[in-house]
Amino acid sequence: MMGMERFLVGMMARGMIGAALTLMAMADPAPSSSPVVGVAHIGGLYAFSEKDYLNEGADEILALGVKCIKVSLSLSTENPTPKMYPFHSDWPEVKTLVELADTPYFRELFGKPFDVFVLMTFRPGKSAGYWRTAFTAEDEMAEERAYEELTRFLQEKYGSAGKTFVLQNWEGDWALRGSFDLKAVPDPEAVQRMIRWLNARQRGVEKGRASGKGLPKVFHACEVNLVGQEMENKLPGVTGLVLPHVEVDLASYSAWDTTDKPERFRRAIDFIASRMKRKDGAFGEENVYVGEFGFPETPSSPERVMERCETVLGVAREWKCPFVVYWQLYCNEGINPRRQQPADFKGFWLKRPDGSASPAKALLSR
């Protein structure tokens, strides 16, 4: 890091967040070509107020000056949205994604002054990766219909306010494998079912956009995550096996595997972009965004977190990624079941459970 950056990290490590924020704003204003910086708020393990958890987090993110938020809008059987936002919340029973998006909690969220909402979304009644083992013609029609209805609802209700919505899956390489085994080889039939699944979602989004008013404000993305091993070791993955065969508007990169070096991370984004089938949509050839990035603070250090953040933000700016989303606001992974002190968590956070701020908070808010 440069001398000023090291000085700022030292200030933040000593808790002087406000002063560091002021100096950063004076010393290094973000250029107009910067990607839209976002923060995820999904499944955190602690809260700080009596407000419903979804909107507590949204207000914390807005206070940073960040205008992009990533949340769960899902009715998957294993991790539905009410499970991700349990604190101080009484979620009504809903049967469709549109009904979920029209709950009071989401109406309040979508009314806030965010420009971009990245929504991790799965239709009701199925697990997120159900298609891996079976994907019938009826499933295909149900996916298309669910995303047509959701797209039409979002575009017609919020599109005139200038808000953009991106609907995406979660870490497609793990979903395709059905495990966290890095050496697992994807089943060729599962690959074909994933292609059909993503294309069905995309068709639904396109139909919803066509029936709405104004410019498209709802887009669909496929998220990939094991890019490094596919790019460098020729191991099969979603980037090479699936992306060239789907018409998605965007690719999301959950970037945990290549952010150790700027040049490696840049090659990974180039690799994803080279496999994208659609290059004539609203985003042109700049159709890869960073759906997740970060670094666990507890086993590392605030300085190391800062270095990783600077790598990602610098490369994303050079590449002209449309969005780059930090994981995340409150940590969602614990180490100690007590979960009371910062050391009890892995450290994926901007705000620690004791209320103190990670240094990444200042970097993202400038």
C-alpha positions as CSV (number, residue, x, y, z in Angstrom):
1,M,0.0,0.0,0.0
2,M,1.0,3.6,-0.5
3,G,2.2,5.7,2.5
4,M,-1.1,7.5,2.9
5,E,-3.1,4.3,2.7
6,R,-0.9,2.7,5.4
7,F,-1.4,5.7,7.6
8,L,-5.2,5.5,7.1
9,V,-5.2,1.8,7.9
10,G,-3.3,2.5,11.1
11,M,-5.9,5.2,12.1
12,M,-8.8,2.8,11.5
13,A,-7.1,0.0,13.4
14,R,-7.0,2.4,16.3
15,G,-10.7,3.1,15.9
16,M,-10.3,6.6,14.3
17,I,-12.9,5.7,11.6
18,G,-14.4,9.2,11.3
19,A,-11.1,10.9,10.8
20,A,-10.0,8.3,8.3
21,L,-13.2,8.7,6.3
22,T,-12.6,12.5,6.0
23,L,-9.0,12.1,4.9
24,M,-9.9,9.4,2.3
25,A,-12.6,11.6,0.8
26,M,-10.1,14.4,0.5
27,A,-7.2,12.4,-0.8
28,D,-8.7,9.9,-3.2
29,P,-12.1,10.8,-4.6
30,A,-13.7,7.9,-6.5
31,P,-13.7,8.6,-10.3
32,S,-17.0,8.8,-12.2
33,S,-16.1,5.5,-14.0
34,S,-16.1,3.6,-10.7
35,P,-18.4,0.5,-10.5
36,V,-21.4,0.8,-8.2
37,V,-20.2,-0.4,-4.9
38,G,-22.6,-2.6,-2.9
39,V,-22.8,-4.4,0.4
40,A,-24.5,-7.8,1.1
41,H,-26.9,-8.3,4.0
42,I,-27.8,-11.9,4.1
43,G,-28.1,-14.3,7.1
44,G,-26.2,-12.3,9.7
45,L,-25.9,-13.7,13.2
46,Y,-26.5,-10.6,15.3
47,A,-28.5,-7.4,15.4
48,F,-28.3,-3.9,17.0
49,S,-31.8,-2.5,17.1
50,E,-35.5,-3.4,17.5
51,K,-36.1,-2.7,13.8
52,D,-36.9,-5.6,11.5
53,Y,-33.6,-7.2,10.5
54,L,-33.9,-6.7,6.7
55,N,-34.3,-2.9,7.1
56,E,-32.0,-2.5,10.0
57,G,-29.2,-3.7,7.8
58,A,-30.4,-1.6,4.8
59,D,-30.3,1.5,7.0
60,E,-26.7,0.7,8.1
61,I,-25.7,0.3,4.5
62,L,-27.4,3.6,3.4
63,A,-25.5,5.4,6.2
64,L,-22.3,4.5,4.5
65,G,-23.4,6.3,1.4
66,V,-23.6,3.0,-0.5
67,K,-26.4,2.8,-3.1
68,C,-26.3,-0.9,-3.9
69,I,-27.5,-3.7,-1.6
70,K,-27.5,-7.4,-2.0
71,V,-30.2,-9.4,-0.2
72,S,-32.1,-12.7,-0.3
73,L,-35.5,-12.7,-2.0
74,S,-36.0,-16.5,-2.0
75,L,-38.5,-19.2,-1.1
76,S,-36.2,-22.1,-1.5
77,T,-36.9,-24.9,0.9
78,E,-33.6,-24.8,2.7
79,N,-32.8,-21.1,3.1
80,P,-36.0,-19.0,2.5
81,T,-35.8,-15.3,3.1
82,P,-37.6,-15.3,6.5
83,K,-34.9,-17.6,7.8
84,M,-32.2,-15.2,6.6
85,Y,-33.8,-12.2,8.4
86,P,-35.3,-13.5,11.7
87,F,-34.6,-10.8,14.2
88,H,-37.5,-8.5,15.2
89,S,-39.5,-9.8,12.3
90,D,-42.8,-11.6,11.8
91,W,-42.9,-12.7,8.2
92,P,-46.3,-13.4,6.7
93,E,-46.9,-16.7,4.9
94,V,-46.5,-16.2,1.2
95,K,-46.7,-18.6,-1.8
96,T,-45.0,-16.7,-4.6
97,L,-41.9,-14.5,-5.2
98,V,-44.2,-11.6,-6.0
99,E,-46.1,-12.0,-2.7
100,L,-42.7,-12.0,-0.9
101,A,-41.5,-8.9,-2.8
102,D,-44.8,-7.2,-1.8
103,T,-44.5,-7.8,2.0
104,P,-44.2,-4.7,4.2
105,Y,-40.5,-5.5,4.8
106,F,-39.6,-5.5,1.1
107,R,-41.9,-2.6,0.3
108,E,-40.0,-0.5,2.9
109,L,-36.6,-1.8,1.5
110,F,-37.5,-1.0,-2.1
111,G,-38.7,2.4,-1.1
112,K,-35.3,3.4,0.3
113,P,-32.9,5.4,-1.9
114,F,-30.8,2.6,-3.3
115,D,-30.1,2.6,-7.0
116,V,-29.4,-1.1,-7.4
117,F,-30.8,-4.2,-5.7
118,V,-29.0,-7.5,-6.2
119,L,-31.4,-10.2,-5.3
120,M,-30.4,-13.8,-4.6
121,T,-33.6,-15.5,-5.6
122,F,-35.1,-19.0,-6.0
123,R,-38.7,-19.9,-6.7
124,P,-40.9,-21.6,-4.0
125,G,-41.3,-25.2,-3.1
126,K,-37.9,-26.4,-4.4
127,S,-34.3,-26.5,-3.1
128,A,-31.9,-24.0,-4.7
129,G,-30.2,-26.8,-6.6
130,Y,-33.1,-29.2,-7.3
131,W,-32.4,-29.1,-11.0
132,R,-29.2,-31.0,-10.5
133,T,-31.0,-34.3,-10.2
134,A,-34.2,-33.7,-12.2
135,F,-35.6,-30.9,-14.2
136,T,-38.9,-31.6,-15.9
137,A,-40.8,-29.7,-18.6
138,E,-43.2,-28.6,-15.8
139,D,-40.3,-27.3,-13.8
140,E,-39.0,-25.4,-16.8
141,M,-42.4,-23.7,-17.3
142,A,-42.7,-22.9,-13.6
143,E,-39.3,-21.2,-13.5
144,E,-40.2,-19.2,-16.5
145,R,-43.5,-18.1,-15.1
146,A,-42.1,-17.2,-11.7
147,Y,-39.5,-14.9,-13.1
148,E,-41.8,-13.4,-15.6
149,E,-44.2,-12.5,-12.8
150,L,-41.5,-11.2,-10.5
151,T,-39.9,-9.1,-13.3
152,R,-43.1,-7.5,-14.3
153,F,-43.9,-6.7,-10.7
154,L,-40.6,-5.1,-10.0
155,Q,-40.3,-3.2,-13.2
156,E,-43.9,-1.8,-13.2
157,K,-43.8,-0.9,-9.5
158,Y,-40.3,0.5,-9.1
159,G,-38.8,1.0,-12.6
160,S,-40.1,4.5,-12.9
161,A,-38.2,5.4,-9.8
162,G,-35.0,4.6,-11.6
163,K,-34.2,1.5,-9.6
164,T,-32.3,-1.4,-11.1
165,F,-32.8,-5.1,-10.0
166,V,-30.5,-8.0,-10.7
167,L,-31.8,-11.5,-10.1
168,Q,-29.2,-14.1,-9.5
169,N,-28.4,-17.6,-8.2
170,W,-25.7,-18.3,-5.6
171,E,-22.3,-19.7,-6.4
172,G,-23.2,-21.9,-9.4
173,D,-20.1,-24.1,-9.2
174,W,-21.0,-25.4,-5.8
175,A,-24.6,-25.9,-6.9
176,L,-23.6,-27.8,-10.0
177,R,-21.4,-30.2,-7.9
178,G,-23.8,-30.6,-5.1
179,S,-21.0,-30.4,-2.6
180,F,-18.0,-28.3,-1.6
181,D,-15.5,-30.8,-3.0
182,L,-13.1,-28.9,-5.2
183,K,-12.1,-32.1,-7.1
184,A,-15.7,-33.2,-7.9
185,V,-16.4,-33.5,-11.6
186,P,-19.8,-32.1,-12.7
187,D,-22.2,-34.7,-14.0
188,P,-22.7,-33.9,-17.8
189,E,-26.5,-34.4,-17.4
190,A,-26.5,-31.9,-14.5
191,V,-24.7,-29.4,-16.7
192,Q,-27.5,-29.7,-19.3
193,R,-30.2,-29.3,-16.7
194,M,-28.4,-26.2,-15.3
195,I,-28.4,-24.7,-18.8
196,R,-32.1,-25.3,-19.2
197,W,-32.8,-23.9,-15.7
198,L,-30.9,-20.7,-16.3
199,N,-32.4,-20.2,-19.8
200,A,-35.9,-20.7,-18.3
201,R,-35.2,-18.0,-15.7
202,Q,-33.8,-15.7,-18.4
203,R,-36.8,-16.2,-20.7
204,G,-39.1,-15.3,-17.8
205,V,-37.1,-12.1,-17.1
206,E,-37.2,-11.2,-20.8
207,K,-41.0,-11.8,-21.0
208,G,-41.5,-9.7,-17.9
209,R,-39.4,-6.9,-19.3
210,A,-41.3,-7.0,-22.6
211,S,-44.6,-6.6,-20.9
212,G,-43.5,-3.8,-18.7
213,K,-43.2,0.0,-19.3
214,G,-40.1,2.0,-20.0
215,L,-36.5,0.8,-20.2
216,P,-35.4,-2.6,-18.8
217,K,-34.7,-2.3,-15.1
218,V,-34.7,-6.0,-14.2
219,F,-31.8,-8.2,-15.3
220,H,-30.8,-11.8,-14.7
221,A,-27.3,-13.1,-13.8
222,C,-25.6,-16.5,-13.4
223,E,-23.1,-16.6,-10.6
224,V,-19.8,-18.5,-10.9
225,N,-17.2,-19.1,-8.2
226,L,-14.5,-21.7,-9.0
227,V,-12.9,-19.6,-11.8
228,G,-9.3,-20.0,-10.8
229,Q,-9.1,-23.7,-11.0
230,E,-11.0,-23.8,-14.3
231,M,-8.8,-21.0,-15.8
232,E,-5.4,-22.3,-14.5
233,N,-5.9,-26.1,-14.1
234,K,-8.4,-26.8,-16.9
235,L,-10.9,-28.3,-14.4
236,P,-14.5,-28.2,-15.6
237,G,-16.8,-25.6,-14.2
238,V,-19.8,-23.4,-14.9
239,T,-17.8,-20.7,-16.6
240,G,-16.7,-23.0,-19.4
241,L,-19.5,-25.6,-19.4
242,V,-22.6,-23.4,-18.9
243,L,-22.0,-19.7,-19.6
244,P,-21.4,-20.2,-23.4
245,H,-24.9,-21.8,-23.6
246,V,-27.1,-19.4,-21.7
247,E,-28.5,-16.1,-22.7
248,V,-28.1,-14.4,-19.3
249,D,-27.7,-10.6,-19.1
250,L,-24.8,-10.7,-16.7
251,A,-22.3,-13.0,-15.0
252,S,-21.7,-12.6,-11.3
253,Y,-18.3,-13.6,-9.9
254,S,-18.3,-14.7,-6.3
255,A,-14.6,-13.8,-6.1
256,W,-12.8,-15.7,-3.3
257,D,-10.3,-17.7,-5.2
258,T,-8.2,-15.3,-7.3
259,T,-8.1,-12.0,-5.3
260,D,-4.7,-12.6,-3.8
261,K,-3.0,-10.9,-6.8
262,P,-4.5,-8.1,-9.0
263,E,-3.2,-9.7,-12.2
264,R,-4.7,-13.0,-11.4
265,F,-8.1,-11.5,-10.5
266,R,-8.1,-9.5,-13.7
267,R,-7.4,-12.6,-15.8
268,A,-10.3,-14.3,-14.0
269,I,-12.8,-11.6,-15.0
270,D,-11.4,-11.7,-18.5
271,F,-11.9,-15.4,-18.6
272,I,-15.5,-15.2,-17.5
273,A,-16.2,-12.4,-20.0
274,S,-14.7,-14.5,-22.8
275,R,-17.3,-17.3,-22.2
276,M,-20.3,-15.0,-22.1
277,K,-22.8,-15.8,-24.9
278,R,-24.7,-12.5,-24.7
279,K,-22.6,-9.4,-25.5
280,D,-25.3,-7.2,-27.2
281,G,-27.5,-6.5,-24.1
282,A,-27.8,-3.5,-21.9
283,F,-24.3,-4.0,-20.4
284,G,-22.5,-4.7,-23.7
285,E,-19.1,-6.4,-23.1
286,E,-18.9,-5.0,-19.6
287,N,-21.3,-7.7,-18.4
288,V,-19.4,-9.3,-15.5
289,Y,-19.8,-8.0,-12.0
290,V,-18.3,-9.0,-8.6
291,G,-21.2,-10.6,-6.7
292,E,-19.1,-11.3,-3.6
293,F,-15.7,-10.3,-2.4
294,G,-14.1,-9.9,1.0
295,F,-11.7,-11.5,3.4
296,P,-12.2,-13.0,6.9
297,E,-10.7,-10.7,9.5
298,T,-10.5,-13.0,12.5
299,P,-7.8,-15.4,11.3
300,S,-6.1,-12.6,9.4
301,S,-5.7,-8.9,10.1
302,P,-7.4,-5.6,9.3
303,E,-4.5,-4.7,7.1
304,R,-4.9,-7.9,5.0
305,V,-8.6,-7.2,4.6
306,M,-7.8,-3.8,3.4
307,E,-5.3,-5.1,0.8
308,R,-7.8,-7.6,-0.6
309,C,-10.5,-4.9,-0.8
310,E,-8.1,-2.5,-2.6
311,T,-7.2,-5.3,-5.1
312,V,-10.8,-6.0,-6.0
313,L,-11.9,-2.4,-6.2
314,G,-8.9,-1.4,-8.3
315,V,-9.3,-4.2,-10.8
316,A,-13.1,-3.8,-10.9
317,R,-12.7,-0.1,-11.7
318,E,-10.1,-0.7,-14.4
319,W,-12.3,-3.5,-16.0
320,K,-15.4,-1.3,-15.7
321,C,-17.5,-3.9,-13.8
322,P,-21.0,-2.5,-13.4
323,F,-21.3,-3.6,-9.7
324,V,-19.0,-4.9,-7.0
325,V,-20.5,-6.2,-3.8
326,Y,-18.8,-6.7,-0.5
327,W,-19.5,-9.7,1.7
328,Q,-20.9,-8.5,4.0
329,L,-22.5,-6.2,6.6
330,Y,-22.8,-8.5,9.6
331,C,-20.9,-11.8,9.8
332,N,-22.9,-14.9,8.9
333,E,-20.3,-17.5,10.0
334,G,-19.6,-18.3,13.7
335,I,-16.6,-20.1,15.3
336,N,-17.8,-20.2,18.9
337,P,-21.4,-21.1,19.6
338,R,-21.5,-18.3,22.2
339,R,-21.2,-15.7,19.4
340,Q,-20.8,-12.7,21.7
341,Q,-17.4,-11.3,20.9
342,P,-15.7,-10.6,17.6
343,A,-13.3,-13.5,18.1
344,D,-16.3,-15.9,18.0
345,F,-16.9,-15.1,14.3
346,K,-14.9,-15.6,11.2
347,G,-15.0,-11.9,10.5
348,F,-16.9,-11.4,7.3
349,W,-18.2,-8.0,8.3
350,L,-18.3,-4.2,8.1
351,K,-19.7,-4.0,11.6
352,R,-18.5,-6.3,14.3
353,P,-20.9,-7.8,17.0
354,D,-19.5,-5.4,19.6
355,G,-20.5,-2.4,17.4
356,S,-17.0,-1.5,16.2
357,A,-16.2,-1.0,12.5
358,S,-14.0,-3.0,10.2
359,P,-11.5,-0.8,8.3
360,A,-13.1,-2.0,5.1
361,K,-16.1,0.1,6.1
362,A,-14.2,3.3,5.5
363,L,-12.8,2.0,2.2
364,L,-16.2,1.1,0.8
365,S,-17.9,4.3,1.9
366,R,-15.5,6.7,0.2
